[in-house]
Amino acid sequence: AAELRCKEAISVDLETTSLRPREAAIVGFAFSWQPHQGVYVATAGPKDAAFCPLDDAIRLLKPVLEAETPAKVGQNLKYDIAVLKNHCVELAGLSCDSMVASYLLRPSARSHGLDALARRYLDYETIKIGELIGTGRDQVTMDQVPVEKMAPYACEDADVALQLCRRLSPQLAQQDLAA
């Protein structure tokens, strides 16, 4: 938390157990403030996993997340905002949502998901969620994924969103689409 406070901008990404914000349990927080780097704070995992209790993580991270600075960026922040509200955290200092930025710049694009945006703007293939949680009957929830597998995936999500915002924000400003 102390490290995050002194950054100009941070990318925030939550890993959760559900795509439905009201049902989602937080499995971990991922942050990035420099391309190709990230930090993952696990708050849940398999029985043998070491993780930070969610209440402790929220107590330490809430002041940073609710502060106007550092600026916050991410992908589909509407979801993260809704999940955080379930824990009485109001995400503040929003600067860029790469999904919204992509939509504003290319509204007719087929997809504005992180995987598609990483390919389109960064020429980068992300780790696919199916590699972590499986598919069909064998699919598990994120809290069942070993932390050592979850961390690279979560950090990549935060890192890619940061890189996308850095690339797309100037284009938004140039086209007079920035807030």
N, C-alpha and C positions, 0 to 999 in steps of 0.2 A: 504494500500500500504506500509506503514511504517513497519507493522508487517511482511509482505511477504518478504521485502528486507533483513531481518536479518536471514532468514531460509536457511538451507543448500540445501534443495530441496523442490519444491512445485509441486503438481499435479494441472494441469490446465484443465478445461472443460468448453466449451461454451454451452449454451442452445440457440437454434435458432428456427426460424420459418420454415425452409426448410432443406431438406437433400442436396440440391444443393447449394454449397458454394457461388456462384455468386448471388443467389436469397435470401440467408438467411439473415434475420435481427437478430441481437443479442438481446436476451431476458434477458440474464444474464451471469455472470461469476461465476464459482464455483472453489474453491481452497481447497486443503487439504495438510497438511504438517506433520500430525500425524494420525496414524490409528484411525478410528472411530470418526474422527472430520472433520468438513468442514465449510466453510464460503461461503455464496451465496450473490452476489451483483446483485440485480434485476435491469435491465435497461428498462424493459417494463413489462406490465401486463394489466389486466382488468382495465377499466376506474376508478374504485374506489381504485385501488392499489397504495401504496406508493412505489416509486422506484427512483433510481438515474438516472438522464438523461444520456443517452449513451455517449454524448460528454464529460461530466464531468468524467464519469467512465474511459473512454479511456485516457483522459488527466492525471488522477492520476495513472492508471495502466500501461500505455505505458512504462515508464522508467523501471519498474520491468520486464515486459514481454520482453523487448528488451535487457536487461542486460544478460551477460553470467552467472551471479550468482544472485539468486539461480538457481540451476539446475532445468530444467523443465521436468516433466514426465506427461504421460497421456495415453489415449486410442484413437487410430485413430487420432493422432495429425496432419496428413496430412490435414484433414478436418478443424481443428481449425486454422492451419496455413493459409489456403486459405481464410477462413472467416476474419481472422484478417488483412490479406493483403488488403482486401476491405476497411479497415479503416486505412490504412497506418501504420500498426503495424507489425513489423518483429519479430516473436517469436524467441528468441535466447536462447542458453544454453541448447539445447535439450539433454536429458540424456537417456530417456527410453520411448518407446511406447509399452505398454503392448500387443497390437494387433500384432505388428511386432515381439516382443519377443516370443510370443506364436507361431507364424508361424515358426520362426526359430527353435524353440525347438520341435515342433510337426507339420511339414508341412502337414501331411495327416489328421490332425484333421478336423472334420466336420465343426466346427465353431470357429472363433476367435473373436466373438462378446463379449462384456462386460458381458452380462448375462451368456453366456456359460463359459467364463473364471472364473467368480466368483464361479460358481458351481464346475468346474473342480479343480481349485487350492485353493479356499478358503472355499469350502463346504458352500457356502452362496447363498441365493436366493435374488436377487435384486428386487426393485420396478419395475414393468413393465410399459413401456411407455403408453400402452393402458389404464392403470388405471388412467392416467392423462388426456390424450387427447381423449380417446374413440376410436371407430373404425367405419368404414363405413361412412354412412351419418351423424352420430352424432359426427364424429371426428372434433376436433377443433385444432387450431395451439397453439403452446406453449405460445404465448403472451396472450392467453385467459384463461390460467390456473391461478388460484389464487396463489399469491406469497407464501402463507403459505403451499400450496401443492407442489409447484415447488421447494422450497428450500431444503426439505429433499431429493427429487429425485436427484437434481443437486449435492448436497453435497455428496450423496452416490456414484454417478458416479466418482467424483474426488477422494473420499476416496478409493474406490475399485481399481481404476487405480493405486493409490499410493501403496496400499498393494500388488497388482500384480507385479508391477515393483520391489518392494523390494524382492519379492519371486523369480522372474524370472531372475533378473540381475545376481545374483551369478551363476545360472545355465548356463547362456550365457557365462560368463567368464570361467567357468569350462570346457565348451565344445569349448572354443576358438572361440566363435561367437560374442563376444562383439566388438563394433566399436573401 
